[in-house]
Amino acid sequence: MLKRLVVTFLAAAALLTGILLSAAPLLLLRSQVDAPTMLMMFCLWIAAALGIGLVLLNKMLKSIWFFRGTGEPVPLDQLRQKLLAVNAMACPVSVLGKRRTLIFTWRYHDKRWCELLSRLGIRHLYELRCFFDADTRTVLLVDRSRTVDFLICPERVKTGRPCLPLPLLTAPAKQPTTIDWYDTVAEYEYHVHRREIKVPVLGTILANGWHARLCLWR
């Protein structure tokens, strides 16, 4: 994992350097155009640099943070059912199925777990979105986050719109952790950290023969 982090840092630094160097022509034109035109060109450059930079960053993450599954891949429906089994477990994690997508988050609709989240002072709900590509047997793992306000658990819980957080870059543990791990953890042992969702889900995907990529969007 350390190697992947170093490669990611170097690639991101190179990308940022390239973006900054692309502003050189604007600086050369500074003395040749009036202020309003220069401001408009600068705004256009920022918009283009941000858009292109995010696209390249997403491609970079997909390439660096790619994990191969172990063994023969199971059918898509079987993998989905295995992951959906989280809903039957006594754990603070729930999953919502949407066509070829599964969304994992904290189980704030359940009174027991809602009170735990409120007691721990959680202000952002983590979401892990899994997009399945049956042709390549690959699952794209995308992080999202929502603001949350626990007014009365669980009847009045306000959540905001999903936004793009800093991605959780993680690798499977040396001792593979799957969603079966939830059956071994007591309530007081949870830290409600997003690793407690992402690592077991990632481990389950790989253990069932499917590949996985971490990315900003699909």
C-alpha positions in Angstrom: 0.0 0.0 0.0 2.9 2.4 0.8 4.2 2.0 -2.8 0.8 2.9 -4.2 0.6 5.9 -2.0 4.0 7.1 -3.1 3.2 6.6 -6.8 -0.1 8.4 -6.3 1.7 11.4 -4.6 4.3 11.6 -7.4 1.7 11.3 -10.1 -0.5 14.0 -8.5 2.5 16.3 -8.1 3.4 15.8 -11.8 -0.2 16.5 -12.8 -0.3 19.7 -10.7 3.0 20.9 -12.1 1.7 20.4 -15.6 -1.4 22.3 -14.9 0.5 25.2 -13.4 2.9 25.3 -16.4 -0.1 25.5 -18.7 -0.7 29.0 -17.4 2.6 30.2 -18.8 1.1 31.5 -22.1 -1.4 33.6 -20.1 1.4 35.2 -18.2 3.2 36.0 -21.5 0.0 37.7 -22.8 -0.5 39.7 -19.6 1.1 42.9 -21.0 -0.7 42.6 -24.4 -4.4 42.4 -23.4 -6.6 44.6 -21.3 -7.6 43.7 -17.8 -11.2 42.5 -18.5 -10.0 40.2 -21.3 -7.2 38.9 -19.1 -9.7 38.1 -16.3 -12.0 36.3 -18.7 -9.1 34.2 -20.1 -7.9 33.4 -16.6 -11.4 32.2 -15.5 -11.6 30.0 -18.6 -8.2 28.6 -17.9 -9.2 27.8 -14.3 -12.4 26.0 -15.5 -10.5 24.0 -18.1 -7.6 23.2 -15.8 -10.0 22.0 -13.1 -12.1 19.9 -15.4 -9.1 18.3 -17.2 -7.2 17.8 -14.0 -10.1 15.9 -12.3 -10.6 13.7 -15.4 -6.8 12.8 -15.4 -6.8 12.3 -11.7 -9.7 9.9 -11.9 -7.9 7.9 -14.6 -4.7 7.9 -12.6 -6.5 6.5 -9.5 -8.2 3.8 -11.6 -4.8 2.7 -12.9 -2.9 2.8 -9.6 -5.6 1.5 -7.2 -6.5 -1.6 -9.1 -6.8 -4.9 -7.3 -7.1 -8.3 -8.9 -9.6 -10.8 -7.5 -8.5 -14.2 -6.2 -9.9 -17.4 -7.6 -12.7 -18.0 -10.1 -15.1 -15.1 -10.3 -18.6 -15.9 -9.1 -21.7 -14.8 -11.1 -22.8 -11.2 -10.7 -26.1 -12.1 -8.9 -24.2 -14.3 -6.4 -21.8 -11.5 -5.6 -24.6 -9.0 -5.1 -26.5 -11.4 -2.8 -23.3 -11.9 -0.8 -22.9 -8.2 -0.3 -26.6 -7.6 0.3 -26.3 -10.0 3.2 -25.0 -7.1 5.3 -28.6 -6.0 5.8 -29.3 -9.2 7.8 -26.3 -8.7 10.1 -26.4 -7.0 13.5 -24.0 -4.2 12.4 -24.1 -0.5 11.9 -23.8 -0.8 8.1 -26.6 -1.1 5.6 -26.7 -1.5 1.8 -29.2 -0.3 -0.8 -29.5 -2.1 -4.1 -30.1 -0.1 -7.3 -29.9 -2.1 -10.6 -26.1 -2.5 -11.2 -25.2 -0.4 -8.2 -25.0 -1.1 -4.4 -24.7 1.8 -1.9 -23.2 1.1 1.5 -23.7 3.6 4.3 -24.2 3.7 8.1 -27.5 2.3 9.4 -28.9 5.6 10.7 -32.6 4.5 10.1 -32.2 1.9 12.9 -32.7 3.3 16.4 -29.9 1.3 18.0 -27.3 2.4 15.5 -28.7 5.9 15.0 -28.1 6.5 18.7 -24.6 5.2 18.4 -23.8 7.5 15.5 -25.3 10.5 17.4 -23.4 9.6 20.5 -20.1 9.5 18.6 -20.8 13.0 17.2 -20.9 11.9 13.5 -21.6 14.9 11.3 -21.0 13.3 7.9 -22.4 10.1 6.5 -20.0 8.1 4.4 -21.4 6.3 1.3 -19.5 3.6 -0.7 -21.0 3.2 -4.1 -20.2 0.0 -6.0 -20.7 -0.1 -9.8 -20.5 -3.5 -11.4 -19.0 -4.3 -14.8 -20.1 -7.8 -15.7 -18.0 -7.9 -18.9 -14.6 -7.3 -17.1 -15.7 -8.7 -13.7 -14.7 -5.4 -12.1 -16.3 -3.3 -9.4 -15.7 0.5 -9.3 -15.6 1.8 -5.7 -16.6 5.4 -5.4 -16.7 7.5 -2.1 -19.4 10.0 -1.4 -20.4 11.9 1.8 -23.5 13.6 3.1 -23.9 16.0 6.0 -26.2 14.6 8.7 -28.0 16.1 11.7 -29.5 13.7 14.3 -32.4 15.6 15.7 -34.4 12.7 17.1 -33.2 9.1 16.4 -34.3 7.7 14.1 -37.5 9.7 13.3 -35.9 13.0 12.5 -32.5 12.6 10.8 -31.7 15.3 8.3 -29.2 14.5 5.5 -27.7 16.7 2.9 -26.8 16.1 -0.8 -24.0 13.7 -1.7 -20.7 15.4 -2.3 -17.2 14.3 -3.3 -14.9 13.8 -0.3 -11.2 13.1 -0.4 -11.1 9.4 -1.5 -10.2 6.8 1.0 -7.2 5.1 -0.6 -6.9 1.7 1.1 -5.7 -1.8 0.2 -6.9 -5.2 1.3 -5.4 -6.3 4.7 -2.8 -9.1 4.8 -5.4 -11.1 6.6 -8.3 -10.7 4.1 -11.3 -9.0 5.8 -14.8 -9.7 4.3 -18.2 -8.6 5.4 -18.3 -11.7 7.7 -16.1 -9.6 10.0 -19.3 -7.7 11.1 -20.5 -10.9 12.8 -17.4 -10.8 15.1 -17.5 -7.2 16.2 -19.3 -5.9 19.3 -21.1 -2.6 19.2 -18.6 -0.8 21.5 -15.7 -1.9 19.2 -16.9 0.2 16.2 -15.1 3.5 15.6 -17.6 4.4 12.8 -14.7 5.1 10.4 -15.2 4.7 6.7 -12.6 2.0 6.6 -15.0 -0.2 8.5 -17.2 -0.1 5.4 -14.7 0.0 2.6 -12.2 -2.6 3.7 -14.7 -5.5 4.3 -16.6 -4.7 1.1 -13.3 -4.6 -0.9 -12.2 -7.8 0.7 -15.5 -9.6 -0.2 -15.3 -8.5 -3.8 -11.8 -9.8 -4.2 -12.5 -13.0 -2.3 -15.2 -13.8 -4.8 -12.9 -13.5 -7.8 -13.9 -10.0 -9.0 -11.4 -7.2 -9.6 -11.8 -3.7 -8.0 -10.8 -0.2 -8.8 -10.9 2.9 -6.5 -11.9 6.1 -8.3 -13.6 9.4 -8.0 -16.5 8.5 -10.3 -17.4 5.6 -12.6 
